[in-house]
Amino acid sequence: MNKFGFTNIVLLLFAGYAHANEADSTFSQNEIKEVVVTGQRQEPTPTTHTSQTIKIEETERLGVVNVSDAIRRMAGAEIKDYGGIGGLKTISVRSLGSKHTTVTYDGIALSDCQNGQIDLGRFSLDQLSQIKLIIGEDNNILHPAKHFTTPSVLELQSAAPDYDNKNFNATGKVNAGSFGLFNPLVSFDHRLNKQNWVKATADYLRADGQYPYTLTNGQLKTEEKRKNSAVESGHIEVSSKFYLTSKSQLSAKTYYFLSDRELPGSVVFYNTHSNETLKDKNFFTQVQFRTDWERTTLLANGKFNWSACYYHDEAKKYPNGEENDNYFQREWYGSVVLRRKVTRHFSFANAADYVFNSFNSNIYDCVFPKRHTLLDAVSGKYENRWITATATALGSFYKNQVEKGETPKDQKRISPALAVSVKPFQPDLYFRVSFKDIFRMPTFNELYFDSFGAKSLNPERTKQYNIGTTYQHQSERGLKNLSVSVDAYYNEVKDKIVAIPRMFVWSIINMGYVEIKGLDCTLNGEVETSRRTRVFVSAKYAYQYAIDKTDERSDIYKHQIPYTPLHSGNGSIAFENPIVNIAYSLTAVGKRYCQPQNNKANKMEPYTEHGLTLYKQFKLKHFDTKLRGDIINLTDKQYEVVKFYPMPKRSYKASVEFNF
């Protein structure tokens, strides 16, 4: 694999973006100026949405080793994972597919107009402060309109600097592990004055990815080693935040990522050979301006995103013995949100977004598509001590253009959403109910490209109904924290677009009408066993009955849709003490099917994965030190998340971090 020379990345990155949502939790929900809060913050009013949050300082307790692993610990969320360190990793929430989850980085949506999927493998836990999954209508109405276009939102929040009697922070960290993993990271931030700061972060990752696996063909089993799966990647980002006045702030982020990876391909009938490689480059810069008056808040966002993908394959089937496909996409994005608090209990907001996407490629049938998107969301919110209610009407307008061939029809749709949460008793017991109507346009891949698209695809129309409850308990001793949440939901999907995974070129089909019934349960607890010891417990369970109901005469009528387990769950228990902290984790996934037809040939066996983590933090003379070691897949289990792509068996990872 050709190295891309990470050290030669041009450092023309300037200014960055600090997460707006961190401040927003103070500004938008409490309507007060920024304050400093220690300890766990309690919501003053019931929330209308289902949310799950993993703070990065909690990842050791959960045994989480990367971003996709963290998302797997959230009820209702599934990860499609091709195995290895450089494999593609995408999210699907409640069986709706990855395109029905908006992924934001510091409050502004990430984008991929080509296939609509965000590869979560390119983000590291070391870059973040928390990961939050919101399902349903968010009770915070101060968001860009794009935030309301999907039934779920995955928020990645980068870490903001914390200054304690000093003007700078410096961090150095090295991760190393099995299969040649080497992943150093450096970070430096500087406080310009009392409130303004600039932060720069860079990391590098390489691995040969040659992990062993067991190949089964009938009664015959052989031990093989994964080939053509090396990866080399790196990223640099610069962030900053400036308080222009006591009521106005400007945040910005500039980000550059590139990777060079081999694609190992599927393992079918002993065909373990692959010559495919993929190079990715991604650059974006984004800014956010916010100002708060007595009853009104203005939020403005701007972003430019550019990405390039270079696919290479060598095989006799190509005229010249090789295939070289290049894909380029650009996005210009702007958003303005105005929120007005009319009375003590009622507020409304109007968010208007404009998006322009363009795409070009050297492939034969490229039509050079462009798309103009206008989104307008009008929201209202009522809240008091016992009840919170939100309502949103989202208008979506899409205008398509192509340089050759027939232009697809323009689309427009009004999508309503409603959510109510009630706290009827004095204890922290909440009940919530919500409805959301979804309209999703097909991506450029799905619309235009004959090799893996379908020009006859219709936009997906989805309705989601949810009813749930949450109980929270806090005390000073003993059982310090306990949170239990249960949600039942029902989804209807018309003209559902299903992607059958392959490593790079996916197969796209339209399943017509799909019904999804599910149940999400979560439990989190903290027990103080003594003055210096604590036990943390976390458990999640998800039931998803997602079936095709398009045609009673079809062979797949009432069959479970691909890659959706009926049962899945995970749990962890951690014991923190003065000597060394230890955590055990377990992930269990039931049987699934890799194709729409649920038969023996398409069945994927259930699996459980165990993990063990040891971690310790201590203070030296001039810096703080963190040590961590992980055993991943402790029982050496052979399993697959995606059919014919075996996951690694037992592996090891260790890290050391210094904070100055």
MARFIPA-731136 format. One record per residue (C-alpha): x, y, z; residue in three letters. Coordinates in steps of 0.02 Angstrom, whole numbers, padded with zeros to 5 digits, always signed. Each point is the difference from the previous one (the first is absolute). Example, Ala and Ser with C-alpha at 12.3 -4.5 7.8 and 13.67 -1.06 7.14 Angstrom:
+00615-00225+00390ALA
+00069+00172-00033SER
//
This chain:
+00000+00000+00000MET
+00066+00170-00048ASN
+00030+00114+00145LYS
-00076+00172-00011PHE
+00133+00087+00103GLY
-00101+00065+00144PHE
+00141+00109+00059THR
-00013+00099-00162ASN
-00178+00059+00029ILE
-00005+00186-00033VAL
-00043+00090+00161LEU
-00111+00131-00079LEU
-00137-00030+00126LEU
-00063+00152+00092PHE
-00128+00027+00135ALA
-00118-00134+00059GLY
-00161-00033+00077TYR
-00042-00037+00182ALA
-00157-00095+00032HIS
-00152+00112+00006ALA
-00107-00128+00088ASN
+00103+00005+00160GLU
-00042+00182+00020ALA
-00171-00031-00070ASP
-00049-00113+00143SER
+00016+00154+00110THR
-00063+00135-00117PHE
-00145-00091-00081SER
-00077-00097+00142GLN
+00024+00114+00150ASN
+00008+00170-00086GLU
+00141+00062+00110ILE
+00176+00056-00034LYS
+00143-00123+00001GLU
+00034-00076+00170VAL
+00123-00127+00067VAL
-00081-00155+00074VAL
+00088-00139+00094THR
-00071-00173+00023GLY
-00142-00075-00100GLN
-00126+00120-00071ARG
-00187-00037+00019GLN
-00124+00052-00133GLU
-00121+00129+00070PRO
-00141-00062-00112THR
-00045-00168-00078PRO
+00078-00036-00170THR
-00106-00049-00149THR
+00130-00108-00087HIS
+00091-00162+00034THR
+00185+00034+00024SER
+00154-00099+00050GLN
+00166+00082+00041THR
+00173-00073+00021ILE
+00128+00120+00072LYS
+00178-00038-00049ILE
+00056-00012+00181GLU
-00124-00144+00016GLU
+00069-00102-00145THR
+00122-00095+00112GLU
-00143-00053+00114ARG
-00098-00063-00150LEU
+00148-00084-00084GLY
-00027+00106-00156VAL
+00150+00001-00119VAL
-00061+00108-00146ASN
-00146+00106-00060VAL
-00094-00141-00085SER
+00019-00107+00156ASP
-00076+00141+00103ALA
-00151+00009-00116ILE
-00024-00188+00013ARG
-00029+00029+00187ARG
-00155+00106-00038MET
-00168-00087-00005ALA
-00080-00002-00172GLY
+00162+00042-00092ALA
+00089-00125-00112GLU
+00170+00016-00083ILE
+00042-00076-00169LYS
+00184-00046+00020ASP
+00114-00080-00129TYR
+00129-00048+00128GLY
+00175+00061+00030GLY
+00060+00173+00044ILE
-00030+00080-00170GLY
-00167-00082-00039GLY
-00153+00105-00041LEU
-00113+00029+00151LYS
-00175+00075-00017THR
-00147+00020+00119ILE
-00180-00057-00016SER
-00127+00050+00133VAL
-00159-00100+00026ARG
+00020-00091-00167SER
-00022+00159-00104LEU
+00174-00003-00078GLY
+00150+00116+00011SER
-00078+00136-00108LYS
-00135+00028+00131HIS
+00127+00058+00129THR
+00076+00173-00010THR
+00178-00001+00066VAL
+00059+00168+00067THR
+00175+00054+00051TYR
-00007+00143+00122ASP
-00179+00041-00046GLY
+00015+00007-00191ILE
-00048-00148-00107ALA
+00129-00107-00089LEU
-00046-00041-00179SER
+00027-00122-00143ASP
-00113+00036-00148CYS
+00068-00149-00097GLN
-00061-00140+00112ASN
-00072+00089+00152GLY
+00104-00100+00123GLN
+00124+00068+00126ILE
+00147-00114+00035ASP
+00016+00005+00190LEU
+00167-00091-00010GLY
+00088+00163-00043ARG
-00039+00076+00170PHE
+00099-00041+00157SER
-00058+00003+00180LEU
+00154+00105+00038ASP
-00076+00144-00101GLN
-00164+00004+00095LEU
-00074+00045+00168SER
-00165-00092-00021GLN
-00111-00097-00121ILE
-00187+00025+00008LYS
-00140-00089-00093LEU
-00168+00090-00009ILE
-00151-00097-00064ILE
-00160+00095-00038GLY
-00042+00183+00011GLU
+00133+00098+00095ASP
-00069+00111+00138ASN
+00132+00130-00044ASN
-00072+00099-00146ILE
+00156+00107-00028LEU
+00071-00109-00139HIS
+00030+00017-00188PRO
-00141-00071-00107ALA
+00111-00146-00052LYS
-00009-00061+00180HIS
-00186-00036-00025PHE
+00015-00097-00164THR
+00031-00171+00078THR
-00080-00101+00141PRO
+00166-00011+00093SER
+00154+00108+00022VAL
+00173-00058+00052LEU
+00096+00143+00079GLU
+00190-00009+00007LEU
+00066+00135+00115GLN
+00184+00045-00002SER
+00088+00039+00162ALA
+00010+00183+00050ALA
+00150+00055+00103PRO
-00012+00019+00188ASP
+00120+00125+00079TYR
+00046-00006+00184ASP
+00119+00140+00046ASN
+00096-00019-00163LYS
-00007+00063-00178ASN
+00031-00159-00099PHE
-00026-00189-00004ASN
+00104-00130-00090ALA
-00040-00184-00026THR
+00101-00143-00071GLY
-00072-00174-00020LYS
+00052-00162-00083VAL
-00116-00146-00038ASN
+00078-00164-00054ALA
-00066-00175-00021GLY
-00025-00157-00101SER
+00016-00010-00189PHE
+00132+00135-00008GLY
-00106+00139+00076LEU
+00097+00160+00035PHE
-00102+00156+00035ASN
+00085+00156+00076PRO
-00094+00161+00037LEU
+00055+00175+00051VAL
-00107+00146+00055SER
+00039+00178+00053PHE
-00114+00143+00048ASP
+00035+00178+00057HIS
-00110+00123+00092ARG
+00012+00168-00087LEU
-00088+00093+00140ASN
-00128-00039+00134LYS
-00126-00081-00119GLN
+00078-00019-00174ASN
+00105-00150-00051TRP
+00077-00094-00147VAL
+00030-00187-00007LYS
+00094-00112-00124ALA
-00007-00191-00007THR
+00087-00125-00112ALA
+00006-00189-00004ASP
+00069-00140-00107TYR
-00052-00182-00016LEU
+00076-00149-00086ARG
-00032-00187+00010ALA
+00035-00150-00110ASP
-00170-00074+00045GLY
+00055-00179-00031GLN
-00103-00086+00134TYR
-00032-00188+00007PRO
-00174-00073-00026TYR
-00083-00169-00020THR
-00068-00042-00172LEU
-00145-00124-00001THR
-00060-00094-00154ASN
-00122-00135+00049GLY
+00088-00116+00122GLN
+00172+00064-00046LEU
+00081+00138+00103LYS
+00167+00080-00035THR
+00098+00139+00084GLU
+00032+00145-00117GLU
+00071+00176+00012LYS
-00087+00156-00065ARG
+00094+00073-00148LYS
-00001+00168-00088ASN
-00069+00091+00152SER
+00138+00125+00047ALA
-00048+00178+00040VAL
+00091+00165+00022GLU
-00092+00159+00045SER
+00017+00166+00087GLY
-00094+00158+00039HIS
+00032+00178+00057ILE
-00127+00122+00069GLU
+00011+00175+00070VAL
-00139+00069+00109SER
-00032+00168+00080SER
-00129+00097+00097LYS
-00014+00188+00023PHE
-00119+00101+00108TYR
-00029+00157-00102LEU
-00109+00081+00133THR
-00082-00060+00160SER
-00146-00063-00105LYS
+00084-00053-00164SER
+00121-00139-00040GLN
+00086-00067-00156LEU
+00060-00179-00018SER
+00091-00083-00144ALA
+00082-00163-00050LYS
+00109-00053-00146THR
+00026-00186-00029TYR
+00105-00104-00120TYR
+00001-00190-00009PHE
+00081-00122-00120LEU
+00019-00188-00004SER
+00076-00134-00109ASP
-00072-00172+00031ARG
-00009-00170-00078GLU
-00171-00082-00020LEU
+00011-00182+00050PRO
-00157-00053-00092GLY
-00122-00137+00044SER
+00051-00179+00044VAL
-00104-00114-00110VAL
+00046-00180-00046PHE
+00182+00027+00047TYR
+00013+00155-00106ASN
+00105+00103+00121THR
+00094+00100-00131HIS
-00030+00185-00030SER
+00095+00140-00088ASN
-00121+00140+00043GLU
+00062+00161+00081THR
-00089+00159+00050LEU
+00070+00173+00035LYS
-00108+00131+00084ASP
+00027+00185+00027LYS
-00119+00115+00093ASN
+00013+00184+00039PHE
-00128+00112+00081PHE
-00005+00166+00088THR
-00148+00059+00101GLN
-00046+00154+00101VAL
-00139+00041+00120GLN
-00057+00168+00066PHE
-00119+00018+00145ARG
-00072+00150+00089THR
-00124+00006+00144ASP
-00116+00143+00042TRP
-00124+00006+00142GLU
-00130-00113-00083ARG
+00075-00035-00171THR
+00144-00108-00061THR
+00079+00005-00172LEU
+00104-00147-00061LEU
+00089+00002-00169ALA
+00103-00143-00075ASN
+00107-00013-00155GLY
+00099-00147-00069LYS
+00098-00054-00153PHE
+00036-00186-00023ASN
+00108-00084-00132TRP
+00041-00184-00014SER
+00086-00113-00125ALA
+00000-00188-00017CYS
+00124-00099-00108TYR
-00045-00183-00030TYR
+00125-00120-00079HIS
-00019-00184-00047ASP
+00102-00122-00101GLU
-00083-00147-00090ALA
-00007-00083-00170LYS
-00181+00053-00024LYS
+00056+00180-00032TYR
+00055+00051-00177PRO
+00171+00059+00057ASN
+00013-00118+00147GLY
-00045+00135+00125GLU
-00140+00117+00050GLU
+00027+00177+00065ASN
-00157+00093+00053ASP
+00009+00175+00073ASN
-00144+00086+00089TYR
-00009+00181+00056PHE
-00136+00091+00095GLN
-00024+00176+00068ARG
-00128+00077+00115GLU
-00039+00180+00044TRP
-00110+00016+00154TYR
-00079+00148+00088GLY
-00125+00010+00142SER
-00088+00135+00101VAL
-00103-00036+00155VAL
-00102+00127+00097LEU
-00078-00048+00166ARG
-00120+00112+00097ARG
-00062-00027+00177LYS
-00176+00071-00007VAL
-00051-00034+00180THR
+00076-00084+00151ARG
-00058-00170-00061HIS
-00016+00016-00189PHE
+00132+00026-00135SER
+00012-00025-00187PHE
+00139-00012-00128ALA
+00022+00010-00187ASN
+00150-00084-00083ALA
+00041+00021-00185ALA
+00138-00103-00083ASP
+00068+00005-00177TYR
+00110-00140-00069VAL
+00083-00014-00169PHE
+00079-00167-00047ASN
+00099-00041-00156SER
+00083-00162-00053PHE
+00115-00056-00140ASN
+00093-00158-00045SER
+00101-00078-00139ASN
-00117-00151-00012ILE
-00083-00029-00168TYR
-00181+00033+00049ASP
+00026+00151+00113CYS
-00135+00131-00033VAL
+00086+00135+00106PHE
-00148+00028+00116PRO
-00036+00154+00104LYS
-00131+00029+00132ARG
-00070+00156+00082HIS
-00084-00032+00168THR
-00104+00123+00100LEU
-00057-00051+00174LEU
-00111+00104+00111ASP
-00051-00056+00175ALA
-00128+00092+00106VAL
-00002-00060+00180SER
-00096+00040+00157GLY
+00035-00053+00178LYS
-00101+00008+00161TYR
+00078-00046+00166GLU
-00032+00015+00184ASN
+00047-00101+00154ARG
-00106-00150-00047TRP
-00017-00003-00189ILE
+00101+00033-00156THR
-00077+00000-00174ALA
+00079+00038-00169THR
-00070+00007-00176ALA
+00093+00023-00164THR
-00051+00020-00182ALA
+00145-00032-00119LEU
-00010+00054-00180GLY
+00120-00090-00118SER
+00030+00060-00178PHE
+00120-00089-00119TYR
+00049+00058-00175LYS
+00104-00123-00103ASN
+00113+00040-00147GLN
+00107-00109-00116VAL
+00117+00047-00142GLU
-00055-00146-00108LYS
-00146-00118-00004GLY
-00173+00019+00075GLU
-00018+00106+00156THR
-00094-00083+00144PRO
-00156+00083+00064LYS
+00016+00138+00130ASP
-00075-00043+00168GLN
-00085+00094+00140LYS
-00083-00054+00160ARG
-00066+00066+00166ILE
+00049-00113+00145SER
-00082+00023+00171PRO
+00063-00056+00170ALA
-00076+00006+00174LEU
+00068-00051+00171ALA
-00066+00013+00178VAL
+00084-00046+00164SER
-00081+00002+00172VAL
+00069-00009+00176LYS
-00156-00035+00105PRO
+00083-00047+00165PHE
+00131+00077+00113GLN
+00132-00136-00032PRO
+00096+00011-00163ASP
-00121-00106-00100LEU
-00039+00058-00177TYR
-00123-00060-00131PHE
+00016+00050-00183ARG
-00088-00027-00165VAL
+00051+00061-00173SER
-00039-00009-00185PHE
+00113+00046-00145LYS
-00027-00001-00188ASP
+00157-00025-00105ILE
+00038+00037-00183PHE
+00167-00059-00070ARG
+00063+00032-00175MET
+00103-00137-00084PRO
+00187+00035-00007THR
+00097+00030-00161PHE
+00057-00182+00001ASN
-00178-00062+00019GLU
-00068+00111-00137LEU
+00128+00012-00138TYR
+00125-00141-00014PHE
-00053-00158-00091ASP
+00137-00106+00078SER
-00072+00018+00174PHE
-00148+00118-00011GLY
-00180-00009-00057ALA
-00075+00146-00094LYS
-00177-00058+00042SER
+00025+00022+00187LEU
-00129+00106+00090ASN
+00038+00106+00153PRO
-00023-00089+00165GLU
-00149+00052+00105ARG
+00012-00048+00183THR
-00113+00023+00150LYS
+00066-00034+00175GLN
-00105-00017+00158TYR
+00081-00012+00171ASN
-00059-00019+00179ILE
+00121-00011+00146GLY
+00043+00033+00180THR
+00156+00044+00099THR
+00036-00016+00186TYR
+00149+00086+00081GLN
+00063-00013+00179HIS
+00143+00091+00085GLN
+00066-00004+00178SER
+00158+00050+00091GLU
+00049-00176+00057ARG
-00031-00180-00044GLY
-00095-00006-00163LEU
+00060+00170-00060LYS
-00078-00005-00174ASN
-00129-00108-00085LEU
-00082+00028-00169SER
-00124-00117-00084VAL
-00079+00036-00169SER
-00125-00100-00104VAL
-00065+00050-00173ASP
-00120-00091-00115ALA
-00013+00057-00181TYR
-00088-00036-00163TYR
+00068+00053-00170ASN
-00083-00004-00170GLU
+00112+00016-00153VAL
-00068+00017-00175LYS
+00114-00023-00150ASP
+00140-00053+00118LYS
+00172+00002-00081ILE
+00110-00141+00065VAL
+00188-00009-00030ALA
+00071-00175-00005ILE
+00180+00025+00061PRO
+00155-00034-00101ARG
+00167+00081+00036MET
-00008+00143-00125PHE
-00139-00026-00128VAL
-00166-00033+00086TRP
-00156-00082-00070SER
-00156+00111+00015ILE
-00178-00068+00003ILE
-00170+00075+00037ASN
-00104-00106+00119MET
-00163+00094-00014GLY
-00082-00004+00172TYR
+00087-00047+00163VAL
-00068-00008+00177GLU
+00115+00015+00149ILE
-00051-00035+00179LYS
+00127+00016+00138GLY
+00045+00021+00182LEU
+00153+00088+00072ASP
+00051-00021+00183CYS
+00147+00080+00088THR
+00067-00006+00178LEU
+00145+00096+00077ASN
+00052-00001+00181GLY
+00138+00055+00118GLU
+00027-00076+00173VAL
+00120+00070+00129GLU
+00064-00156+00087THR
+00119+00096+00113SER
+00083+00169+00012ARG
+00129-00048-00133ARG
-00089-00131-00103THR
-00146+00006-00121ARG
-00091-00121-00115VAL
-00075+00058-00166PHE
-00130-00105-00091VAL
-00073+00026-00174SER
-00119-00109-00101ALA
-00094+00023-00165LYS
-00127-00110-00090TYR
-00085+00023-00169ALA
-00141-00096-00083TYR
-00027+00037-00185GLN
-00134-00086-00102TYR
+00026+00076-00173ALA
-00093-00091-00138ILE
-00042+00025-00184ASP
-00188+00015-00031LYS
-00002+00057-00180THR
-00087-00148-00082ASP
-00086-00149+00082GLU
+00044-00107-00151ARG
+00186+00037+00014SER
+00127-00127+00064ASP
+00064+00130+00122ILE
-00168+00054+00072TYR
+00018+00024+00189LYS
+00185-00042-00009HIS
+00122+00096+00110GLN
+00092+00133-00101ILE
+00188-00026-00028PRO
+00125+00023+00141TYR
-00130+00031+00135THR
+00010-00115+00152PRO
-00160-00036+00094LEU
+00093+00009+00165HIS
+00160+00091+00047SER
+00077+00073+00156GLY
+00155+00039+00100ASN
+00057+00027+00176GLY
+00150+00052+00102SER
+00057+00005+00180ILE
+00148+00099+00065ALA
+00086+00004+00170PHE
+00100+00157+00038GLU
+00121-00006+00146ASN
+00166+00077+00056PRO
+00107-00141-00074ILE
-00058-00033-00179VAL
-00171+00021-00079ASN
-00075-00146-00093ILE
-00149-00014-00118ALA
-00086-00146-00086TYR
-00116+00020-00149SER
-00112-00114-00103LEU
-00087+00027-00167THR
-00129-00124-00064ALA
-00085-00001-00171VAL
-00134-00123-00055GLY
-00018-00083-00168LYS
-00021+00108-00155ARG
-00019-00025-00187TYR
+00114+00076-00131CYS
-00134+00002-00136GLN
-00187+00040-00002PRO
-00045-00185-00007GLN
+00014-00081+00172ASN
+00065-00172-00041ASN
+00142-00109+00063LYS
+00121+00057-00135ALA
-00019+00183+00050ASN
-00001-00027+00187LYS
+00138+00079+00105MET
+00033-00084+00166GLU
-00019+00093+00165PRO
+00156+00047+00095TYR
+00063+00071+00164THR
+00158+00101+00022GLU
+00086+00025+00168HIS
+00127+00132+00048GLY
+00113+00039+00148LEU
+00075+00171+00041THR
+00127+00056+00129LEU
+00029+00186+00027TYR
+00087+00115+00122LYS
+00025+00188+00016GLN
+00133+00078+00109PHE
+00092+00164+00021LYS
+00187+00022-00024LEU
+00102+00154+00038LYS
-00038+00102-00156HIS
-00140-00092-00087PHE
-00147-00119+00018ASP
+00018-00176-00069THR
-00131-00124-00059LYS
+00035-00183-00036LEU
-00122-00120-00081ARG
+00003-00178-00065GLY
-00138-00094-00093ASP
-00030-00180-00048ILE
-00128+00002-00141ILE
-00102-00155-00041ASN
+00064-00084+00158LEU
-00069-00173-00041THR
+00078-00002-00176ASP
-00172-00011-00082LYS
-00012-00010-00190GLN
-00148+00100-00066TYR
-00058+00115-00139GLU
-00093+00165+00004VAL
-00012+00006-00190VAL
-00013-00164-00096LYS
+00165-00068-00066PHE
+00102+00131+00095TYR
+00071-00089+00153PRO
+00036+00107+00151MET
+00165-00013+00097PRO
+00012-00129+00137LYS
+00090+00040+00162ARG
+00106+00158-00007SER
+00089+00119+00118TYR
+00015+00187+00016LYS
+00098+00112+00119ALA
+00016+00188+00019SER
+00097+00127+00100VAL
-00050+00183+00013GLU
+00091+00151+00072PHE
-00089+00164+00038ASN
+00104+00155+00037PHE
//
